[in-house]
Amino acid sequence: MEILAGLANVLSEPSLILAVLAGAVIGMLVGAIPGLTASAAIAMLVPLTFFMDPLFALAFLYVIGKSARYGGSIAAILFNTPGTAASAATRIDGYPLARQGKAGKALKVATLSSVVGDTFGELLLIFGVGMIAAVALMLGPPELFAIYVAAFVVIGSVIGQSVIKGLASAALGVLIRMVGLDPISAEERFTFGIIELADGIGLVPLMIGIFVLGEVFTQLETKIKKTSHTSTHRLGDDRLTLAECRRCLPHVLRSSVIGSAIGILPGLGSTVAAFVAYGEGKRRAEDPGRWGKGAIEGVAAPEAANNAVSGPSMAPLLTLGIPGSTIGAILIGVFLIHGIQIGPTLFLTSRDLIYSLFAAGLLGIAAYGLIGYFAAGWIGRLIRNLPADLLYPVIFLTAFVAAYATRGSLFDVLIMVLAGFAGWLMQRVGLNTAAFVIAFVLAGGAEEAFRQSLLLSDRGLMIFVERPIALTVLLLGSVALVLRCLSIQKERRGHRSHSGALMDK
């Protein structure tokens, strides 16, 4: 089996084992620091991978993404401040447990649930991605373009609270991607006579600006200080009984399935999975009244779902080149930097590398599981004592170095700074930076598929209607948009009726 060969390959290379361990530790620290996202950390580290072996670079960043999803639970439980957006659901029951002197127990439940959920999702990826790739190989340019369009619509409409702003964010990402030379005619587009723009906007400086500088500017604006995550809670009771494990197990298994199903859909991500799993767990709980007051099942359910997203979210990325998350979008850049063309042919040209990456993912799960089980409390104390007024200046300076190191260009530094202000401004006006970056990454492949489709067609755009699969995918994307709009309208009506009832009282 390929996965066993991949595991043997990773274990035979001490440098790969080191990459996995380093990724696990860095990811946990990043996830546990409130305000510092995994996307920002990975974006800053991308330039370091330029001269690394492709598998080493990919394994390092892939494990950081996995570990950071778990690391967010540490801050959520100990400080009542989610380290990641997805860990906001963990905070609901995790922090009450900490206040009851059961922080150690909550951290262990979060660790075990994360490991089970992540392993479940990774195994689904390992044994299912080959079949998806085989189907993807049968798709032509019209079908691929239809999938890209559906992805734009789904990502733009699902990410965030506003469909219009989400779609506008995606459209802006596509527009920025058009800067540079036309791939067919080689004519300049939107360069305004600036020679440096002929090569287009660099992905790495753009991502560092959006995710790192944009976040730093936001933190400076809101003046987050060390007091935002101080805590005097001790770990207290950290014993996890067999009865408690039995209570949590059904929730962990159910949430792993929920997280895996959501993970394979582009745009939804771990935050949606965590809250859906929490809501479903509370609905099925024997005593729903305990949830929100310190139920360990309320920690287990969202953590399992949150981490189960990781593996399946890689399936559309590897088989179709469509990232389901911002971390996936960054990994696409790493693949391209090392000359690896992602898509269905990836499993024909780089099969050994992909299954070695999957094996590194499994080792990464084991690594952060062991470290978290025995050292999560220590990491929490380290984060508590970390001065925010020192942390963000260091991040700021590191971002400048990382942007310059990409191509040794001061113009890339300028792009990063402008992207940083753009990211900050987008957050201020409600536009979604994740939808923007994912659309930016997808736009190149979408344009290529569109151009190829028109070259194959004698009737222009009708080729997308005449091909049954392409038409079906476009209709599914339209249905998803309509359902999202109806869902938002229903939420608004429910909110208005609830507000009216409160006023009547």
C-alpha positions in Angstrom: 0.0 0.0 0.0 1.2 3.5 -0.9 0.6 4.9 2.6 2.9 2.2 4.2 5.6 3.1 1.7 5.1 6.8 2.5 5.4 6.1 6.2 8.6 4.1 5.7 10.0 7.0 3.6 9.2 9.5 6.3 10.6 7.4 9.1 13.8 6.7 7.2 14.6 10.4 7.0 15.6 12.0 10.3 15.1 15.5 8.7 11.5 14.7 7.9 10.8 13.5 11.5 12.4 16.8 12.7 10.1 18.8 10.3 7.1 17.0 11.7 8.1 17.6 15.3 8.9 21.3 14.6 5.7 21.8 12.8 3.7 20.3 15.7 5.4 22.5 18.3 5.2 25.7 16.2 1.6 25.0 15.2 0.5 24.6 18.9 2.2 27.8 19.9 0.7 29.7 17.0 -2.8 28.4 17.6 -2.6 29.2 21.3 -1.6 32.8 20.8 -4.8 34.9 20.6 -4.8 37.1 17.5 -2.1 35.1 15.6 -3.6 32.8 13.0 -2.1 29.7 11.4 -2.5 31.3 8.0 -0.3 34.2 9.1 2.4 32.0 10.5 2.5 29.7 7.5 2.6 32.7 5.1 5.6 34.1 7.0 7.4 30.7 6.9 6.8 30.1 3.2 10.1 31.9 2.1 12.1 29.6 4.4 10.9 26.6 2.3 12.3 27.9 -1.0 15.5 25.9 -0.7 14.1 23.0 1.2 13.3 19.6 -0.2 9.6 19.7 -1.4 8.5 17.0 0.9 10.2 18.6 3.9 8.6 22.0 3.1 5.2 20.6 2.6 5.3 18.3 5.6 6.5 21.2 7.8 3.7 23.6 6.8 1.0 20.9 6.6 1.6 19.8 10.2 1.7 23.4 11.4 -1.8 23.8 10.0 -3.0 20.7 11.7 -1.4 21.5 15.1 -2.6 25.1 15.1 -6.2 23.9 14.8 -5.7 22.0 18.0 -3.6 24.8 19.7 -6.5 27.2 19.6 -8.3 25.1 22.3 -5.5 25.9 24.8 -6.2 29.6 24.8 -10.0 29.0 24.7 -10.0 26.8 27.8 -7.4 28.6 29.9 -8.0 32.3 28.9 -11.6 32.3 27.5 -9.9 33.8 24.4 -10.1 31.6 21.3 -6.7 31.1 19.8 -8.4 30.4 16.5 -11.9 31.2 15.2 -12.9 27.5 15.3 -12.0 27.2 19.0 -14.7 29.7 19.9 -17.1 26.8 20.2 -14.6 25.0 22.6 -14.6 28.1 24.8 -18.3 27.7 25.6 -17.7 24.7 27.9 -13.9 24.7 28.2 -13.6 27.9 30.2 -16.4 27.0 32.7 -14.5 23.8 33.3 -11.3 25.8 34.0 -13.2 28.0 36.4 -14.3 24.8 38.2 -10.7 23.8 38.7 -10.9 21.2 35.8 -8.7 22.9 33.2 -6.4 19.9 33.0 -9.3 17.6 32.4 -10.7 19.9 29.7 -7.3 20.1 28.0 -6.9 16.3 27.9 -10.4 15.9 26.5 -9.6 18.5 23.8 -6.4 16.7 23.0 -7.8 13.3 22.6 -10.9 14.5 20.7 -8.6 16.5 18.3 -6.4 13.4 17.7 -9.4 11.1 17.0 -11.1 13.6 14.7 -7.9 14.5 12.8 -7.0 10.8 12.4 -10.5 10.0 11.1 -10.3 12.8 8.5 -6.8 11.9 7.5 -7.7 8.3 6.9 -10.6 9.3 4.8 -8.3 11.5 2.7 -5.7 8.7 2.3 -8.2 6.0 1.2 -10.6 8.3 -0.8 -8.4 10.8 -2.6 -7.3 8.3 -5.2 -10.9 7.7 -6.3 -11.6 11.4 -6.5 -8.4 11.9 -8.6 -9.5 9.1 -11.0 -12.8 10.9 -11.6 -11.1 14.2 -12.0 -8.9 12.8 -14.7 -12.0 12.3 -16.9 -13.0 16.0 -16.6 -12.2 18.4 -19.5 -11.6 22.2 -19.5 -15.4 23.0 -19.6 -16.1 20.8 -16.6 -13.1 22.2 -14.7 -14.2 25.8 -15.4 -17.7 25.0 -14.2 -16.1 23.6 -11.0 -14.1 26.8 -10.6 -17.1 29.0 -11.0 -19.1 26.9 -8.5 -16.2 27.2 -6.1 -16.1 31.0 -6.5 -19.9 31.2 -5.8 -19.8 28.8 -2.9 -16.7 30.3 -1.2 -17.9 33.8 -1.8 -21.4 33.2 -0.5 -20.6 30.8 2.4 -17.6 32.6 4.0 -18.8 35.5 6.2 -22.2 36.8 7.1 -23.0 38.7 3.9 -23.4 37.0 0.5 -22.9 40.3 -1.4 -19.7 41.1 0.5 -18.5 37.6 0.2 -19.0 37.5 -3.6 -17.4 41.0 -3.8 -14.4 39.7 -2.0 -14.0 36.8 -4.4 -14.5 39.1 -7.4 -11.8 41.5 -6.1 -9.4 38.5 -5.8 -10.1 37.6 -9.4 -9.5 41.2 -10.5 -6.2 41.5 -8.7 -5.1 38.1 -10.2 -5.6 39.6 -13.7 -2.7 42.1 -13.2 0.2 41.2 -15.4 0.6 39.7 -18.9 -2.2 38.0 -20.7 -1.4 34.3 -20.9 -2.4 34.0 -24.6 -1.6 37.4 -26.2 1.2 38.5 -23.8 -0.4 41.9 -23.7 -0.1 43.9 -20.4 -3.3 44.1 -18.2 -3.8 46.6 -15.4 0.0 47.3 -15.1 -0.4 51.1 -15.6 3.1 51.1 -17.1 4.8 49.7 -14.0 7.3 47.2 -15.3 7.4 45.2 -12.0 3.7 44.4 -12.4 4.3 42.6 -15.7 5.0 39.4 -13.7 1.8 39.9 -11.8 1.2 40.3 -8.0 3.3 37.8 -6.1 1.3 35.3 -4.0 3.7 35.2 -1.0 3.9 39.0 -0.4 0.2 39.3 -1.0 -0.6 36.7 1.6 1.9 38.0 4.1 0.4 41.4 3.8 -3.2 40.3 4.0 -2.8 37.8 6.8 0.1 39.1 8.8 0.3 42.9 8.5 -3.5 43.1 8.2 -3.8 41.3 11.5 -1.1 43.4 13.1 -2.9 46.6 12.1 -6.2 45.2 13.4 -4.6 44.3 16.7 -3.0 47.8 17.0 -6.3 49.4 16.3 -8.1 47.4 18.9 -5.1 47.8 21.3 -5.1 44.2 22.5 -2.9 44.0 25.5 -1.5 41.3 27.7 -4.5 41.7 30.0 -6.7 40.1 27.3 -5.3 36.7 28.0 -4.2 36.7 31.6 -5.5 33.9 33.8 -5.0 32.6 37.3 -6.7 29.2 36.7 -4.6 26.2 37.7 -4.8 23.0 35.8 -6.4 21.4 38.9 -8.2 18.0 38.3 -6.7 16.4 35.2 -7.9 12.9 35.7 -10.0 11.5 32.9 -12.1 8.6 34.0 -13.3 5.7 31.8 -16.9 6.8 32.4 -16.2 10.3 31.1 -14.4 8.8 28.0 -17.5 6.7 27.3 -19.7 9.7 27.5 -17.6 11.6 25.1 -17.0 8.9 22.6 -20.3 9.1 20.7 -19.9 12.8 20.4 -16.4 12.5 19.1 -17.3 9.9 16.5 -20.4 11.9 15.3 -18.4 15.1 15.2 -15.6 13.5 13.3 -18.1 12.5 10.5 -19.6 16.0 10.6 -16.2 17.7 10.3 -15.0 15.4 7.5 -18.2 16.0 5.5 -17.9 19.8 5.9 -14.1 19.7 5.2 -14.5 18.4 1.7 -16.7 21.3 0.8 -14.7 24.4 -0.3 -15.3 27.5 1.8 -17.0 26.1 4.9 -14.0 25.2 7.1 -13.3 24.3 10.7 -15.3 27.1 12.3 -18.5 26.0 10.7 -17.8 22.4 11.5 -17.1 23.1 15.2 -20.3 25.0 15.7 -22.4 22.5 13.7 -21.0 19.7 15.8 -21.5 21.6 19.0 -25.2 22.3 18.2 -25.8 18.7 17.1 -24.1 17.3 20.2 -26.2 19.5 22.5 -29.4 18.5 20.7 -28.6 14.8 21.2 -27.2 15.1 24.8 -28.9 13.3 27.6 -28.8 16.5 29.7 -28.6 19.6 27.3 -28.9 21.9 30.3 -25.3 21.0 31.4 -23.9 22.3 28.1 -22.5 25.8 28.4 -21.8 25.3 32.1 -18.9 22.9 31.9 -19.8 19.7 30.1 -16.7 17.8 28.9 -18.8 16.6 25.9 -19.1 20.3 25.0 -15.3 20.3 24.6 -15.1 17.0 22.8 -17.6 17.6 20.1 -16.3 20.9 18.6 -12.6 19.8 18.9 -13.2 16.5 17.0 -15.1 18.3 14.2 -12.6 21.2 14.0 -9.7 18.9 13.4 -11.5 16.4 11.2 -11.7 19.1 8.6 -8.0 19.1 8.0 -7.6 16.0 5.9 -10.7 16.1 3.7 -10.1 19.8 2.9 -7.0 18.6 1.1 -8.9 16.4 -1.3 -10.3 19.2 -3.6 -6.9 21.0 -3.4 -4.9 18.0 -4.6 -7.3 16.6 -7.2 -8.8 19.8 -8.7 -6.4 22.5 -7.5 -9.3 24.1 -5.5 -8.3 25.1 -1.9 -11.0 24.8 0.7 -9.3 27.1 3.1 -6.7 29.8 3.4 -4.1 27.3 4.5 -4.9 25.3 1.4 -4.4 28.4 -0.7 -0.9 28.9 0.8 0.0 25.2 0.3 -0.8 25.6 -3.4 1.8 28.3 -3.6 4.3 26.0 -2.0 3.5 23.3 -4.5 4.0 25.8 -7.4 7.2 27.2 -5.9 8.7 23.7 -6.1 7.5 23.1 -9.6 4.8 20.6 -8.7 1.6 21.1 -10.7 -1.4 20.2 -8.6 -4.5 18.6 -10.1 -5.6 15.1 -11.1 -2.3 14.3 -12.8 -0.5 14.9 -9.5 -1.2 11.3 -8.6 0.5 10.1 -11.7 3.6 12.3 -11.5 4.2 12.7 -7.7 2.3 9.8 -6.1 5.2 8.9 -3.7 5.5 12.5 -2.5 1.7 12.8 -1.8 1.5 9.6 0.2 4.6 10.6 2.1 2.9 13.9 2.9 -0.1 11.9 4.2 2.1 9.8 6.3 3.8 13.0 7.7 0.3 14.2 8.6 -0.4 11.1 10.6 2.9 11.4 12.4 2.1 15.1 13.0 -1.2 14.1 14.7 0.6 11.7 17.0 3.2 14.4 17.8 0.9 17.2 18.7 -1.3 14.6 20.6 1.5 13.5 22.8 2.9 17.0 23.4 -0.6 18.4 24.0 -1.6 15.6 26.4 1.4 16.1 28.7 2.4 19.8 28.1 -0.7 21.8 27.1 -0.8 23.5 30.5 2.9 24.5 30.3 2.3 26.0 26.8 -0.7 27.9 28.3 1.5 29.4 31.0 4.1 30.3 28.4 1.5 32.1 26.3 0.1 33.9 29.4 3.6 35.4 30.1 4.3 36.4 26.5 4.2 40.2 26.3 1.9 41.3 23.4 3.8 44.6 23.1 6.9 42.6 22.2 5.2 39.9 20.1 3.6 42.0 17.4 6.7 44.2 16.6 8.6 40.9 16.1 5.9 39.6 13.8 5.9 43.0 11.9 9.7 42.9 11.3 9.6 39.2 10.4 7.0 39.9 7.8 9.2 42.5 6.1 12.1 40.0 6.0 9.9 37.2 4.7 8.5 39.4 1.9 11.9 40.6 0.8 13.4 37.1 0.9 10.8 35.8 -1.6 12.6 37.3 -4.7 15.0 39.8 -3.1 12.7 42.6 -4.3 11.8 45.8 -2.5 8.8 46.0 -4.8 7.5 42.8 -3.1 7.8 44.6 0.2 5.8 47.5 -1.1 3.1 45.0 -2.3 3.1 43.4 1.1 2.6 46.8 2.8 -0.2 47.8 0.4 -1.8 44.4 0.9 -1.6 44.8 4.7 -3.5 48.1 4.5 -6.0 46.4 2.1 -6.5 43.5 4.5 -7.1 45.9 7.4 -9.5 48.0 5.3 -11.3 44.9 4.1 -12.0 43.8 7.7 -13.2 47.3 8.6 -15.8 47.3 5.8 -16.8 43.7 6.2 -15.1 42.1 3.1 -13.7 38.7 3.6 -9.9 38.3 3.3 -10.1 34.4 3.1 -12.5 34.6 0.1 -10.3 37.2 -1.5 -7.1 35.1 -1.3 -8.7 31.8 -2.3 -10.3 33.5 -5.3 -6.9 35.0 -6.2 -5.3 31.6 -6.2 -8.1 30.0 -8.2 -8.4 32.7 -10.9 -5.3 31.6 -12.8 -6.6 28.0 -13.3 -10.1 29.3 -14.0 -8.9 31.6 -16.8 -6.8 28.8 -18.3 -9.8 26.4 -18.3 -12.0 29.1 -19.8 -9.6 29.9 -22.6 -9.2 26.2 -23.4 -12.9 25.6 -23.4 -13.5 28.4 -25.9 -10.7 27.0 -28.2 -12.6 23.6 -28.1 -15.9 25.2 -28.9 -17.5 26.2 -32.2 -20.4 27.9 -30.4 -18.7 30.0 -27.8 -20.1 29.9 -24.3 -22.7 27.3 -25.3 -20.1 24.6 -24.6 -20.8 25.1 -20.8 -24.5 24.3 -21.4 -24.0 21.5 -23.9 -21.7 19.5 -21.6 -23.9 17.7 -19.0 -21.4 17.6 -16.2 -20.5 21.3 -16.6 -24.1 22.3 -16.7 -24.9 20.2 -13.6 -22.0 21.8 -11.6 -23.1 25.3 -12.6 -26.7 24.6 -11.5 -25.4 23.1 -8.2 -23.4 26.3 -7.6 -26.5 28.4 -8.3 -28.6 26.3 -5.9 -26.0 26.7 -3.2 -26.2 30.4 -3.6 -30.0 30.5 -3.5 -30.0 28.3 -0.4 -27.4 30.5 1.3 -29.5 33.6 0.6 -32.7 31.9 1.9 -30.8 30.8 5.0 -29.6 34.4 5.8 -33.1 35.7 5.2 -34.5 33.1 7.7 -31.9 34.0 10.3 -32.7 37.7 9.9 -36.5 37.1 10.3 -35.8 35.0 13.4 -33.6 37.7 14.8 -36.3 40.4 14.1 -39.1 38.3 15.7 -36.9 37.5 18.7 -36.1 41.3 19.1 -39.8 42.1 18.8 -40.7 39.6 21.4 -38.2 41.1 23.8 -39.6 44.6 23.2 -43.1 43.3 23.9 -41.9 42.0 27.2 
